[in-house]
Amino acid sequence: MDGQPRIPSLALSLVPVALMLVLMGAAIVLLEASPHIPLIIGSAVVVLLGLRLGYSWKELQEGMVRGISIGLPAILILLAIGILIGSWLAGGVVPLLVVYGLQLLSPGIFLVACCLICAVVSVVTGSSWTTAGTIGVALIGVGEGLEISKAMTAGAIVSGAYFGDKLSPLSDTTNLAAGVAEVPLFGHIRHMLWTTIPSMVMALGIYALLGLGARGEGNETQITLLVETTGKSFHLTPLLLLAPFSVVVCLLLRMPALGAILAGGAVGAVLALTIQGVAPSAMVGILEEGFELKTGVASLDALLSGGGLESMYWTIGLVLCALSFGGLLECTGMLGTIVRAVLRFAINTKRLVLSTLVSSVGVNLLTADQYLSIILPGRMYGDAYREAGLDARNLSRCLEDAGTMTSPLIFWNTCGAAMLGALTVSPFLFAPFAFFNLLCPLLSALYGVTGWTMMRREQTAGGGAL
C-alpha cells in the first residue's frame, strides 16, 4: 500500500486490547488454561488491523522483534535464576536456609519476618528479582514447613522485595524513574518516603494480623520430621552460606544482576560437587533439568526439588508472547493512541496524578515491561506537570508507585513471570497478599486527590515537602 500508514482511532486501538483481556480471563479463570494463546490471538488481531492501516508484514515483524528485544535481559536473568535454584538445591544451600528458618521462625511472626528480611536484602542489593530468586526461594520452603499459605508467603516476599526495588539507590527502576523525570536521585527517594513508609507499615500490620490466626500448634511433629530428614539427606554446614554471601558481595560491587546470579549459581554448583558429593555428570543434568530429591517424605521431596533451565521455559514463552503483543501495539501506533486519550483526561492536578498512575499500570498490562511503564508515562507527562506547577518529583514518585509496584502482580509481565518462575506461585494467587505493592498506588492516588505532599515547583529551592 502506498503512502504513510494511517493513525489508528481510539476505538480501533482498544479492540485487540479488549479481546486479549477477555480471552485471557476466560482462559485462566474458566478453562484453567495457559495465557499464551490469548496473547498470540491478540497479536494476530493487531497484525490484521496493522495491515489494514497500511503497515507491511516486514514492519510488523520488526515491531515484534523490537518488543522482544526489550525483554531479552529479563529472559537471560530468568535462565540464570533457574540455574541458581537448581545448584542451590543440589548444593544444600536452600535446604540449610529452610532448616534455619524452621528452627528460628514461628507461624505467628513468619509473614512479618518474611517481608522484613526481603526488604533488607532488596535494599542492600537493589534487586527484587535477586531477592525473590535467592532468599525468597528458601522462605517459600520455610512457609510450607510451617503450614503457611504459599500465596501469603509469596505476597510477603514480593512486598519486601519491591520495597528495595522502589527505594534502594542501587535499584535500576529507582534510578530510571529519577532520570526520566529529570530529578536528583536522592530527592526522588526522599519524596517517595511519603508513600513507601506508610504503605510498608500498614502492610506489616496486616501480616501481623494474619499471623494471629496461624499459630500452627499441630505442625511441630511435621517440622521435626522435615528438619531431621533434611539433615539426613544433605551435609548441612554454615559453609553453604557462601553461596548467598557471594551474590550479595557481587551486587555490592555493582556487578549487574545477571552476573551476580550466575556467580551465585556457580558457587552453589561447587558446593554441590564438593560438600554434597554430587557427580559432575549429575550436576550438568541438574543445571539443565533441575534437582529432584527422593527421601520418601512427599512434602519434603516437593519442597526441595526443582530449578534448572527447563523450569523457566514455560515462563520465558509467556514473556515472549506478551512482549510480541506489546511490540505490535507500539509499532502500529495503537499504544500511542490509547496513551494520548488518557493524557487528554489530565486537565488538573487530581486528574494528572490519576492519569499517570493509570497510564503506568496500563503500560505494564499492555507491553509486559516494567521499564516501559516508567519511561513512556514519564516522557508523556513531564510537560503537563511543569504546566500545572508541580515539581517533577511528584511525577517520578507516581511512576514508581504504579509502574514499579504493579509489575510483579501481572501474570504476563516480565516481573510477574520472574516472580512465578522463582516462587512457583501465580501472581493471581499472591497479588491479594502483596499488600505493600497494592497500597503504594492507592496512597499515591489519595495524595493526588487531596493534594497532600504534592510538591509545587516553587518549593524546590526552599526544601519543600520532605
N, C-alpha and C positions, 0 to 999 in steps of 0.2 A: 504494500500500500504506500502510495506516495505521500509526502508531507510529514509534518510532525504528528506524533500520537496525540489523541485528544485527552484533555484533562478529565478524569472521571468525576461524575457527580457524587454527592454525599450518599444518595440512595443506592447508587450502583456500588460504591465502595463498601457499604455495610452489608451487602448481600453475602459475599464469601465469609465475612466475619460471623454474621448471624448463623449461617449454615454450619460453619465449623463448630461453633459453640453448642448448637442444638445437637449435632451429631456426636460431639464429644460427651455431652451429658447423657445422651441415650446409650452410647457405647459403654460408658463406665458405670453408670448407675443402674440402667435397666438390663443390659446384656452382660455386664461384668467382663467386658472385652477390653482389648488394648486400645489406647488412644492414638496409635499410629495411623490407622486407616482414616479416621475423621480428618486428621491433619493432611493426609495425602489427597483426600477428596476436596478439601478446602483449597489446596494448592492447585488442583486440576481446574477448579472453578475460576480461580484467579487467572490461570493461563488462558482459558477460553475467553474470559472477559478482556484480558490484555490483548489478545489477538483482535477482538472487535474494536478495541481502542486504537489499534494501529501499530502495536508493538510486534516485532518479528520474533520467531522462535529463538533466534540467537540471543536477542536482547533479554528475553525472559529467562533463558537458561543462564545467562551471565548474572542475572539478578539472583537466581537461586544460589549460584556459586559464591557470589559476594556475601549473601546471607550466611551460608555455611562457613565461609572463611572467618567470620566474626567469632564463631564458636569453636574454632579449632584449638585454641589454647585451653578451653574448658574441657574439650574431649581428651586432650593429652593428660590433663590433670585427673580426669576420671579413670583413665587407664592406669595411671601411676597409683591412684588410691586402691584400685583392685590388686595391684602387685603388693602394695604395702600391707593391706589387710591379710592377704594370703601368707606373706612372710611372717607377720606378727603373730598370726595364729599358730603357724608351724613352729615358730621360734619360742613360743611360750610367753610372749610379751602380753598379749591380750588376756590369756589365762591368769597370769600373775596379777594384772590390774584388776581383773574380775574378783579374784580371791581377796585382794586387799580391800576392795570396795565392799564385798560381802561381810568382811570381818569388822570394818570400821563404820559402815553406814547402816542406819536403821530405816525401815519403811517410812516412819513418821517425818524424818528430815530429808529423805532422799531427794525429792524433787527440788527442794530449795538448794541443797548442796550441789546437785547436778547442774543447775542453772548457774550458780556462783562459780563452780570450778571451770565450766566452759567460758564464762565471762572473763575470768582471769587469764585463761590460756589464750583466748582470742584477742584480748587487749595486748598481751605480750607479743603474740605472733602477728597480729593484724589480719588473720585469715580465718574466716568461718569454715571454709572447706577443709583446711588442715585440721582445725579443731574437731569438726564432726568426723573426719576420716581417721582420727587417731584416738584421742581421749573419748570421743563420742561413741566409737565402736565398743570400747570397754564399758562405758556407762550403760549402754543398751543391755549388755550382758549382766551387769550388776542388777539392773532393774528387773530383768526376767528372773534372776535368782531370788530377789526379794518379793516376787509376785506383784510387781507394779505394772500397771497397764503400759504396754510398749508404746502406744500412741502418746500417753502422757510423758513418758521418759523422753521420747523423741522431741516433743514440744518444748520441754525444758532445755534440752540440748541445743535446739535451734535458737531458742530465746537467748541463751548465754552466748552461743557462737556469734550471733549477729549483733550482740552488744558491742563486741570489739570490732566487728566488721564495720560498724557505723561510727565508732568513736575513736578507734586507735589511729594515731598519726602514721602508723605503718600500713594501714589498710589502703588498698588501691581505690576502693569506692570513696573513702573519705577524701583522699587527695583528688580524685576525679571530680567529685561534686564541687569542691572548693575551686578547682581550676576552671571548670565550665562556667561557674557563676562569677569567676574573677574576684574572689575574696581571699584574704590571708587564711592559711590552713588552720592556725590555732584560734583565729577569730571565728571561723566556721565551727570548730569543735566546741568552743565556749557557748556559742549561740544554740547549738544542738542540745546542750545540757538541760534546757527548759523542757524538752520533750523526752529526752533519754532517761534522765534520773527519775522523774515521777513514774514513767512507764515501767521501769525496772522495779521500783519499789512496789508498785501495785501488782506486778507480775509475781514477785516473790511472796507477797501477801496471799495471793490466790493459791500458789503452790503450797504454802504453809497450811492453808485451809484444806486443800485436797489431801495433804499428808495426815490430817487428823483422822481421816477415815481409812488410813492404810497402815494400820499398826502391824498387821500380818503376824499375829501371835502364833498361828499354827504352822508357820513355814520354817521354824528353827531346824526341824529334822531334815527338811529338804535342803536347807542351806548347808548343814553339816555334811550331807551326802555329796553335794556339789563340790564343796571345798576339799573333802577327803579324796574324792575320785579324781579331781583335777590335779591334786598333789601326787597321785599315783601315776597319772598319765604324762606329766611333764616334770622336768627338773626345774623347780622354781627357785630362783636366786635373784637378789637385788641387781645383779649384773645385767639382767634383762632390761632394766630401766635405761640402759644405754641407748636403746632404740628411740624412745620418745625424747630423751635428752638430746640426741643428735638432731632431731627435727627442730627443736627449739633453738639450738645453737645456730643452725643454718639460717633460720629466719631472722634471728638477732643480728647475724652477719649480713643481712639484707639479700640473701640468696632468694631468687624467685620461688614461689610456692611449688612449682613443678620440680625444681632441683631439690628442694628440701624434702619433699615427699619421696622422691626416688632415693635420696640418701638414707632416709629412714627405712625404706624397704630393703635397701642393700644391707644395712646394719642388721635388720631383722633376719635376713637370709643367712648372714654369717653366724648369728646366734643360733639359728636352727641347725646349721651344719656342725657347729662346734659343741654347744651346750646340750642341744636336744639329740644330736647324733643322727640327723636326717641325712640320707644318702644324697649325693649330688644329683643323680638321675631323678630321684623322687622330688628334689627341690625344684628342678626345672618344671616338672609336671604341676607342682603346687602353684608356681607363679603363673602358669597358663590356665589351669583348670580349677584352682582353689584347693583349700585344705579340707580334708574330711577326717573327723575324729570318730573313733569306734570304741566306746567304752562299755556299751550295753545300757547306759543311762540315757534314755531317749532325749530328755530335756537338755542334758549337757552336750550331747552329740550335736543337737540342732543349734545350740548356743555357740559352740566353738568350732563350727565348720563354715566354710565359705571363702570369699575372696577370690583372687585370681583375675586375669584379664577377661576371661569369658563371662564372669559375673557382671561385667559392665556393658556387654554388647547390646542387651535389650535397651538399657538406658541411653547408650550412645545413638542407637537407632531412633529413639524418641527425639533426642536433641536434633538430629539431622533433619527429621521430618518437620519439626517446629521451626527450625531456622530457615528451611526452604520456604515455608509458608510466609514467614516474616520478610524474607528477602524479596519474594514476589510482590507482596503488598507495597513495599518501599519502591521497588523498581517501576511498578505501574502507576505510581502516584496516589494510590488509594490511601495509604497511611498518611501522606501529607494532607489529603483532602479531609480526612477524619480529624486530624490534629488542628487544622485551620478552623474547622467548625467549632471545636471546643474552645479555641482561642477567642472566637467572636463572643463567646459567653462571658468572658472575663472583663466586665465593664467597671468593676470596683474592687476594693481590697478583698472583701469577703469572697467574691466570685473568682478573683485572681488566684487566691490560695487554693480554693476548692478545685479550680481548673487544673492547677499544677499537680495536685495530688491525684486527680482522676487521670490526667494525661500520663503520669509516670506509671500508675497501675495498668492503664490501658496498653502502653508500650510494652510493659512486662508480659501482658497477656498475648499481644499480637506478634511481637518479634521474638519472644522467648529469650531475651538477652537483657541482663541486669544493667550492663553498661549503656545500652541504647536508652533504657528507661531514665537514665540520668542525663545523657548527652542531648537527646532530642528535645525534651521539655526545657532543659537548661538553655539551649540556644533559642528556643521559641519565645520564652517568657522574659528574657533578660531586659529587653527594651520596655516591656509592659511594666515591670517592677520599677524601672527608673522613672517612667512617666507617671506612675502612681505615687512617687516619692518614697518608695520603700527601699531599704537597704538590701543589697544583693544577698546578704546573709540569710534573709528570710527565704529567698529562692533556694539557696544551697541546702538549707535545713529541710524544706519541703521535698527536695529531690531525694534526700536520704530517707526521710520519714516514710515516703511512699515507694520510691524506686528500690532502694536497698532492702527495706524491711519486707516488702511483699513478694520479692522474687523467689524465696525458698518455699512459699506457700502455693505456688502454681506448678502443677504436675509436670507440664511440658517445658517450663522454663529451665535454662541450664542450671540454675541454682537449685530449683526443686528436684531436678533429675539427680544432681550431685548428692543432695540430702537422702534421696531414695536409695541411691547406689551405696552410700556409706552406712546408713542406718537401717536399711531394708524395711522402712516404713513409708507408706504412701503419704504425700503431702495432704491428701484428702482426709487422712486419719489424724495426722499430728497437727494440722493447721488450727483446729479449735483449741488446742492446748499450747500453741506458741503465743502466749499472752503478750509478751514484750513486742513481738512483731505486729500484733493486732492493735495494741494500744497506741503505738507511736503515731501512725497516720490519723487515728481518731483524735488524739490530743492535739496534733498539728492542725486538724480541721477546726477544732474548738478554738484554738488560738486565732485562727484566721477569721472565724465568725465574730469573736468577741473583740479582736484587736489587741488582746493582751500579749505582751512580749514581742509584738511586731515592731521591729526597729525601723525608725524613719531614717532617711538618708542624712538628715542634718544631725542625727545623733552620733554618727560615725566618729567624727572628730573629737567629740566630748566623752566618748566611752560608751554612752547609750545604755542599752539594757543588757547587762552582763558582759 
